[in-house]
Amino acid sequence: MEYSINKQFNTIAAISDIHSNVFALEAVLTDIKHRDIDQIVNLGDVL
């Protein structure tokens, strides 16, 4: 995936329904780290 150097919009990663699955959460956060994400939003159901 290619990313523009002159980014003209914000990118948001929405995460939800984690249900205490720490392994899946770590995988998603690792994926987010490799992308040009400006903000992470938690939509709920963490526990």
N, CA, C and O of each residue as an XYZ file, in Angstrom:
188
protein
N       0.841     -1.168      0.000
C       0.000      0.000      0.000
C       0.886      1.230      0.000
O       1.837      1.319      0.776
N       0.575      2.168     -0.862
C       1.364      3.388     -0.956
C       0.659      4.522     -0.229
O      -0.569      4.606     -0.221
N       1.455      5.389      0.381
C       0.912      6.523      1.088
C       1.461      7.800      0.481
O       2.635      7.873      0.117
N       0.617      8.788      0.375
C       1.015     10.069     -0.182
C       1.809     10.850      0.848
O       1.473     10.855      2.032
N       2.862     11.507      0.391
C       3.658     12.357      1.275
C       2.850     13.593      1.660
O       2.935     14.061      2.795
N       2.070     14.122      0.724
C       1.238     15.301      0.970
C      -0.176     14.859      1.339
O      -1.112     15.003      0.552
N      -0.308     14.333      2.517
C      -1.588     13.807      2.983
C      -2.566     14.951      3.208
O      -2.244     15.923      3.892
N      -3.769     14.836      2.630
C      -4.743     15.917      2.708
C      -5.936     15.572      3.590
O      -6.881     16.358      3.667
N      -5.921     14.436      4.248
C      -7.025     14.057      5.116
C      -6.484     13.243      6.276
O      -5.399     12.669      6.190
N      -7.242     13.194      7.358
C      -6.858     12.413      8.526
C      -7.342     10.983      8.367
O      -8.424     10.740      7.831
N      -6.547     10.048      8.830
C      -6.962      8.648      8.809
C      -7.270      8.209     10.233
O      -6.544      8.534     11.172
N      -8.353      7.472     10.371
C      -8.826      7.027     11.675
C      -8.948      5.512     11.660
O      -9.499      4.938     10.720
N      -8.436      4.866     12.696
C      -8.619      3.425     12.887
C      -9.655      3.246     13.984
O      -9.485      3.746     15.096
N     -10.718      2.538     13.669
C     -11.772      2.260     14.653
C     -11.631      0.818     15.118
O     -11.605     -0.106     14.306
N     -11.540      0.631     16.448
C     -11.469     -0.722     17.002
C     -12.658     -0.917     17.937
O     -13.098      0.020     18.602
N     -13.174     -2.152     17.981
C     -14.307     -2.452     18.862
C     -14.383     -3.946     19.107
O     -13.677     -4.730     18.473
N     -15.243     -4.330     20.029
C     -15.505     -5.738     20.336
C     -14.232     -6.535     20.631
O     -14.019     -7.625     20.101
N     -13.405     -5.963     21.483
C     -12.147     -6.619     21.848
C     -12.411     -7.825     22.751
O     -11.760     -8.861     22.612
N     -13.350     -7.695     23.661
C     -13.761     -8.778     24.560
C     -12.578     -9.472     25.239
O     -12.529    -10.700     25.304
N     -11.633     -8.687     25.740
C     -10.456     -9.172     26.469
C      -9.555    -10.095     25.660
O      -8.763    -10.839     26.240
N      -9.655    -10.065     24.346
C      -8.793    -10.881     23.482
C      -7.509    -10.106     23.218
O      -7.375     -9.427     22.200
N      -6.570    -10.216     24.149
C      -5.344     -9.427     24.083
C      -4.494     -9.786     22.863
O      -3.797     -8.922     22.332
N      -4.535    -11.017     22.417
C      -3.739    -11.430     21.264
C      -4.235    -10.758     19.982
O      -3.435    -10.298     19.168
N      -5.538    -10.705     19.809
C      -6.107    -10.033     18.642
C      -5.867     -8.526     18.723
O      -5.559     -7.894     17.712
N      -6.005     -7.949     19.914
C      -5.759     -6.524     20.089
C      -4.321     -6.176     19.736
O      -4.075     -5.188     19.044
N      -3.370     -6.977     20.206
C      -1.961     -6.726     19.878
C      -1.719     -6.805     18.374
O      -0.957     -6.005     17.829
N      -2.349     -7.744     17.705
C      -2.189     -7.876     16.252
C      -2.755     -6.652     15.531
O      -2.148     -6.142     14.590
N      -3.910     -6.192     15.975
C      -4.524     -5.014     15.350
C      -3.673     -3.769     15.602
O      -3.455     -2.978     14.685
N      -3.199     -3.589     16.815
C      -2.371     -2.423     17.128
C      -1.056     -2.452     16.364
O      -0.556     -1.399     15.969
N      -0.489     -3.624     16.148
C       0.725     -3.749     15.334
C       0.441     -3.350     13.899
O       1.243     -2.655     13.275
N      -0.691     -3.783     13.372
C      -1.077     -3.415     12.015
C      -1.288     -1.904     11.904
O      -0.853     -1.280     10.936
N      -1.953     -1.326     12.893
C      -2.187      0.120     12.892
C      -0.862      0.871     12.923
O      -0.709      1.897     12.260
N       0.094      0.361     13.691
C       1.398      1.020     13.803
C       2.108      1.103     12.449
O       2.858      2.048     12.205
N       1.880      0.131     11.573
C       2.534      0.098     10.266
C       1.808      0.935      9.212
O       2.265      1.042      8.075
N       0.703      1.512      9.586
C      -0.058      2.366      8.671
C       0.069      3.823      9.116
O       0.503      4.097     10.235
N      -0.295      4.720      8.276
C      -0.190      6.153      8.585
C      -1.498      6.622      9.225
O      -2.253      7.394      8.633
N      -1.751      6.144     10.439
C      -3.001      6.439     11.148
C      -2.806      7.656     12.051
O      -1.826      7.743     12.790
N      -3.748      8.591     11.982
C      -3.672      9.800     12.805
C      -4.341      9.630     14.160
O      -3.922     10.242     15.143
N      -5.380      8.799     14.217
C      -6.140      8.673     15.461
C      -6.765      7.285     15.554
O      -7.211      6.723     14.553
N      -6.789      6.743     16.764
C      -7.455      5.475     17.030
C      -8.689      5.774     17.880
O      -8.607      6.476     18.887
N      -9.827      5.232     17.461
C     -11.085      5.417     18.182
C     -11.565      4.055     18.675
O     -11.658      3.101     17.902
N     -11.868      3.976     19.973
C     -12.410      2.746     20.553
C     -13.928      2.864     20.591
O     -14.464      3.773     21.224
N     -14.621      1.954     19.920
C     -16.073      2.016     19.845
C     -16.760      1.227     20.960
O     -17.989      1.204     21.031
N     -15.990      0.585     21.823
C     -16.595     -0.083     22.970
C     -16.390     -1.582     23.006
O     -15.682     -2.145     22.171
N     -17.012     -2.220     23.976
C     -16.899     -3.660     24.231
C     -15.451     -4.116     24.426
O     -14.967     -5.013     23.735
N     -14.783     -3.489     25.367
C     -13.389     -3.812     25.651
C     -13.292     -5.066     26.518
O     -12.438     -5.922     26.287
N     -14.153     -5.166     27.498
C     -14.076     -6.302     28.419
C     -14.848     -7.485     27.915
O     -14.885     -8.524     28.574
